[in-house]
Amino acid sequence: MSIPNIFDKIKSKTGIDKVTILYLFIIIGVGISSFGLGRLSLNDRSGGDKNVDLAITEEENLLNNQNVNNSRILTTPSTRSEEKRYVASKNGKMYYSLGCSGAKRIKPENEVWFSTKEDAEKSGFVLSSTCK
């Protein structure tokens, strides 16, 4: 079966001319390829790039504590042996798990990392309702 035969078969069933069918195929192809390229370009925070160092040192932790409301104590893991499972913004009140979409919106310079939910809640953060 050749392409002109496919166009004729579609035209006979739907009444759409060849140019419109061609435009539909182009639009669908562009949409599918754009979706595929978008998926390829995602920055996977849950372990995709092992070279990115997201650890906050004790000095940075002290600076964060000085810049944030004194009623909240920020604690972050300072060694690489601790797992970073939860992240919060030093400017916000919510914390997120790594798979949550809200975690991807936090700027790297504002990230505060926690290894457990309890650590995040002791620091005054509340789990985001979108991550439950």
C-alpha positions as CSV (number, residue, x, y, z in Angstrom):
1,M,0.0,0.0,0.0
2,S,1.5,3.4,-1.0
3,I,1.0,6.8,0.5
4,P,-1.4,8.0,-2.2
5,N,-3.5,4.9,-1.6
6,I,-3.6,5.7,2.2
7,F,-4.7,9.3,1.5
8,D,-7.4,8.0,-0.9
9,K,-8.6,5.5,1.7
10,I,-8.8,8.1,4.5
11,K,-10.5,10.6,2.1
12,S,-13.1,8.0,1.1
13,K,-14.0,7.2,4.8
14,T,-13.9,10.8,6.3
15,G,-14.3,13.2,3.4
16,I,-11.1,15.1,4.3
17,D,-8.8,16.2,1.5
18,K,-5.1,15.2,1.1
19,V,-3.6,18.5,2.2
20,T,-5.6,18.5,5.5
21,I,-4.6,14.9,6.1
22,L,-0.9,15.9,5.5
23,Y,-1.2,18.8,8.0
24,L,-2.8,16.5,10.6
25,F,0.1,14.0,10.3
26,I,2.7,16.9,10.6
27,I,1.0,18.3,13.7
28,I,0.7,14.9,15.3
29,G,4.4,14.1,14.5
30,V,5.6,17.5,15.9
31,G,3.6,16.9,19.0
32,I,4.9,13.4,19.6
33,S,8.5,14.5,18.9
34,S,8.2,17.5,21.2
35,F,6.9,15.4,24.0
36,G,9.8,12.9,23.6
37,L,12.4,15.7,23.5
38,G,10.8,17.2,26.6
39,R,11.0,13.9,28.5
40,L,14.7,13.5,27.5
41,S,15.6,17.0,28.7
42,L,14.3,16.5,32.2
43,N,16.7,17.0,35.0
44,D,16.2,14.0,37.2
45,R,16.9,15.1,40.8
46,S,16.5,11.6,42.2
47,G,19.9,10.4,41.1
48,G,20.2,11.2,37.4
49,D,23.3,13.3,37.6
50,K,25.7,11.9,40.1
51,N,28.3,14.7,39.6
52,V,26.1,17.4,41.1
53,D,27.0,18.1,44.7
54,L,23.9,19.3,46.6
55,A,25.3,18.9,50.1
56,I,25.0,22.0,52.3
57,T,28.1,22.5,54.5
58,E,27.9,23.5,58.1
59,E,29.0,27.1,57.1
60,E,26.2,27.4,54.6
61,N,23.8,26.0,57.3
62,L,24.9,28.8,59.7
63,L,24.3,31.4,57.0
64,N,20.9,29.9,56.3
65,N,20.0,30.1,60.0
66,Q,20.9,33.7,60.2
67,N,18.8,34.6,57.1
68,V,15.7,32.8,58.3
69,N,13.2,33.6,61.0
70,N,14.7,32.7,64.4
71,S,11.6,30.7,65.4
72,R,12.7,28.0,62.9
73,I,15.9,26.0,63.3
74,L,17.2,24.6,60.1
75,T,19.1,21.4,60.2
76,T,20.7,19.8,57.2
77,P,22.8,16.8,56.6
78,S,26.5,17.8,56.5
79,T,28.0,14.5,55.5
80,R,27.7,12.5,52.3
81,S,26.8,9.3,54.2
82,E,23.3,10.7,55.2
83,E,20.7,10.3,52.5
84,K,18.8,13.3,51.3
85,R,15.2,12.3,51.0
86,Y,13.3,15.5,51.7
87,V,13.9,19.1,50.6
88,A,12.4,22.4,51.6
89,S,13.0,26.0,50.7
90,K,14.6,28.2,53.3
91,N,12.0,30.8,52.3
92,G,8.9,28.6,52.6
93,K,7.0,26.5,55.2
94,M,6.6,23.2,53.2
95,Y,8.9,20.3,52.7
96,Y,8.8,17.9,49.8
97,S,9.9,14.3,49.0
98,L,12.3,14.0,46.1
99,G,9.7,12.6,43.7
100,C,7.3,15.5,44.3
101,S,6.9,18.2,41.6
102,G,7.2,20.9,44.2
103,A,10.8,19.9,45.0
104,K,11.8,20.6,41.4
105,R,10.7,24.2,41.7
106,I,13.0,25.1,44.5
107,K,16.1,27.1,43.5
108,P,19.3,25.3,44.4
109,E,20.6,28.2,46.5
110,N,17.4,28.0,48.7
111,E,17.4,24.2,49.2
112,V,17.4,22.8,52.7
113,W,17.9,19.0,52.9
114,F,16.6,16.5,55.4
115,S,17.2,12.8,55.8
116,T,13.9,12.1,57.7
117,K,10.4,13.6,58.0
118,E,11.0,14.1,61.7
119,D,14.0,16.3,61.0
120,A,12.0,18.5,58.6
121,E,9.1,18.7,61.1
122,K,11.4,19.6,64.0
123,S,12.7,22.5,61.9
124,G,9.1,23.8,61.5
125,F,8.3,22.6,58.0
126,V,5.0,20.8,57.1
127,L,4.7,18.2,54.4
128,S,3.2,19.6,51.2
129,S,-0.3,18.3,50.5
130,T,0.7,17.6,46.9
131,C,3.3,15.0,48.1
132,K,1.0,12.9,50.3
